[in-house]
Amino acid sequence: MTVTVEDRAAPDPGVRVAPARQRRRWKLPSFALAIPAWAWLFAFFVAPVALVVWFSFGYKPGIFGTHANDVLSLDRYAEALSPTFFSTFQNTLWVGVVGTLICLVIAIPFSYWLAFKAPVSRRGILLAMVMIPFWTNFLVRTIGWQIILAPSGLLSTALQSIGVLDQPLEILFTRTAVLIGVVYNYIPLMILPMFVAFDRVSLPMREASKDLGAGRWSTFINVTLPLAKPGIIVGILLVYIPLMGDYITATVLGGAKGNMAGQMVANQFQTAQNWALGSAMAVVLVLTILTTVAIAALVSWLATWPLRSRQRLVLGDKS
Amino acid sequence: MNRLSLTDISLKVWAVIVFGFLFAPIVIIIIYSFNEGRLLVAWNEFGFGSFATIVTKPAITAAVLVSIQTGFIASLIATALGTMAGVALARRAGKWAPWFLILLVLVTVTPEIVDAVSLLPWMVFLGQDVGLSMFDNGIVRLVVGHSLFSTAVVAYIVRSRLIGIDESLEEAAADLYAPPFRRFTQITLPLVMPAVLAAGLLSFTLSLDNTIVSAFVQVSGTTPWPVYVLSAVRSGLRPEIAAVSTIMLLLTLGALALVAYVLRRAGDSATDIAKTVGGG
């Protein structure tokens, strides 16, 4: 996110006596063109989110009210973290972490293959094939899984006919079904940045490693993977963050009662009409995501600390 | 040599399995849209009945029209706002730029459900407490909700495209006394046009597919098609849901093929296109 053209393009307040050309170039303040987008996002993103944070300190005044803020307290947070709802946050975290790990395990060999082994001439088509599911409506592909996983559905019938199962498959509306669904729904977000990262690792680097006697595996672990690390981290974040807030997959594959925090928040706004509690849950959800990402970053930083000094010698020149 | 090819083969097998996984539900939806049965999940026999049902059910056609209308307006707004912001970020970045980028990143990483539950009370507040009755209009609500994420995406795409283009043409125009506005419309805009078009089409597909925000801000009477499908998930799925999904899939893929074509013409490699379409 470094803005390299910044210095060149920034208006210099001291150029009052500059040549005419300079004055004409920067008549408007530099951020003028960004003002409409700024205002739009402020009015319809920052303000509403701020309102929700404000609601979260209030309470539900009665059966017909949705929120009131004349008495401020942290009670809604206590309520959101009470055992009834806490287990849902726990479950969300479990699905989030396990789902992201499964995506990682599936995506690493696949992206590696796509970047290094797949025929270059067909790469455009193959990438397009990864993107088609990504751009198919989220809800529609999840319904596709409902058809596949239903007790009277395709997979169940197939497994029964070849004799693996002797009764219908009872997987729909369980946590396993939600897990399959989220892995499916978010994995393109892991594959694409990972592919781009692998693709950037230049062949000479890998060849040099092999020339110096490293085997394939050792080259992969010591050269390719560390160089592709930024892309892998982006992929993890792109999968983990939306997965934690998932609402649709859990609704379609997890059944009506639901087990994900996103559904719980939605229920408070749509069914229970308790906007104060729903707001507090939404804030807790966002804080959970931020905290876990921070913890993961810290752990991986600490875990690779002994390795890093060694690798910097090997790879430090690569800019 | 033997060990080498064994790894290659297993990688290839893995890739085939992953592609199978990626396409399984989509193929299933397309096949089941030709289901003549009463329920979507239970296959009965092949036929085109579900496609005929779409035409006869006004709710479905209305929902699709709402979606297309919203997608059109939302993508226009997002493209206009995002392009200007992207140009400002690439060409006139000052001290404000990092803050603005943080705002854009926040918009993109906030879970959609949080956006959705914040927009609902906000629309009610603007419409009823402040008295701006336009926010009681279903299309306005949907357009606003869909344009937020897209604005950020357009800004990213335009910014990264413009950073990759040398500024010398614009400087030359300035040397030849072109006023800023003409320089923008005659030099900068044509240069980023491929990115703007691609980003605009992406916003259109994003809006077409938006489900969560739509489900919260929609007003009954202007239901976009994903929300119609979502309510069908609760009340019982019928084959025409798969049929309308197949049609919308074709529409989305058409828009994406157009994106790829526009970027190809502009000289992008397959990898660049993947980066653009993958959201930067």
Interface residues (C-beta under 8 A of the other chain):
Chain A: M1 V3 T4 V5 E6 R8 A9 A10 P11 R21 R24 R25 W26 K27 L28 S30 F31 A32 L33 A34 P36 A37 W38 W40 L41 F44 F45 V46 A47 P48 V49 L51 V52 F55 T66 H67 I106 P109 F110 Y112 W113 L114 K117 A118 R123 G124 L127 A128 M129 V130 M131 I132 P133 F134 W135 T136 N137 F138 L139 V140 R141 T142 I143 G144 W145 Q146 I147 I148 A150 S152 G153 L154 Y184 I187 P188 L189 L192 P193 F195 V196 D199 R216 L237 L238 I241 P242 M244 G245 D246 Y247 I248 T251 V252 A256 G262 V265 A266 F269 Q270 W275 G278 S279 A282 L285 V286 I289
Chain B: L4 T7 D8 L11 K12 W14 A15 V18 F19 F21 L22 F23 A24 P25 I26 I28 I29 Y32 L40 V41 A42 I77 A80 L81 G82 M84 A85 V87 A88 L89 A90 R91 R92 A93 G94 K95 W96 A97 P98 F100 L101 L103 L104 L106 V107 V109 T110 P111 E112 I113 V114 D115 A116 V117 S118 L119 L120 P121 W122 F125 V144 G145 S147 L148 T151 A152 A155 I163 E167 A174 D175 Y177 P179 P180 T205 L208 D209 T211 I212 F216 P226 V229 L230 V233 R234 L237 I241 A242 S245 M248 L249 T252 L253 L256 A260 A270 T271 I273 A274 K275 V277 G278 G279
